[in-house]
Amino acid sequence: MVTIKKYSNRRLYNTETSSYITQEDVVILIKQGKKFKIIDAETKNDITSSILTQVILERENSGMNLIPEEFLKQIILFNENNKAPEMFSFLSNVMNFADANKFFTGGLGNMMKFNPFDFQNYFANLGSSTNGSSNGATEKDNAPPADLNERKIQELVSQVQELKSQLDNIKK
């Protein structure tokens, strides 16, 4: 993993290449699929998220509207209602489900093939993990595959219903 240090003069220093880099170089690292973290040189805090947000803001200020206004308003509302962790967990799940990078870069062909309700292929790739738990085997892990898939589908249906309820509350 590449470590990038941010100094008080706002400069970013790539410790792997021993050179100063720009935000554009950070974008290149992302495009290359390199794992990196950005730390504050003084406090040693991980500020990767903050710097990535700055990259997005710079693009927004230059006229590239990357994030729809309505979505930004929803982020603010979720934060105000102390629901931001749930929203970002949901978005993370959606991103993992759709494998967005391949989905969007594959062109129209991939978009035409994408079926968000095709749970069979989704669950086939989950393996034996349950809810991200790694505490050993559970009753769900020992269940027959068909039963395990049915339980996971029911869990997803329950989560979708909960999200609908939360959206209804936000609309009110």
Number of C-alpha atoms within 10 A of each C-alpha: 8 14 15 27 25 23 13 10 6 10 14 23 20 21 12 10 11 9 10 14 16 13 16 10 13 20 13 12 14 12 9 9 9 12 10 15 16 23 20 17 15 10 7 11 11 16 16 17 11 11 18 15 12 13 16 17 15 13 13 13 10 9 8 11 12 10 11 8 10 9 10 11 11 15 16 14 14 19 14 10 10 11 14 16 11 13 16 13 11 15 12 11 12 13 13 12 13 15 11 12 10 10 16 13 10 11 10 11 10 13 12 8 9 12 10 10 8 9 14 11 9 15 17 11 8 13 10 19 14 15 9 8 10 10 8 7 12 13 7 16 15 11 13 10 15 9 13 18 19 14 14 18 15 12 13 13 12 12 13 13 12 12 15 12 12 14 13 10 9 12 7 6
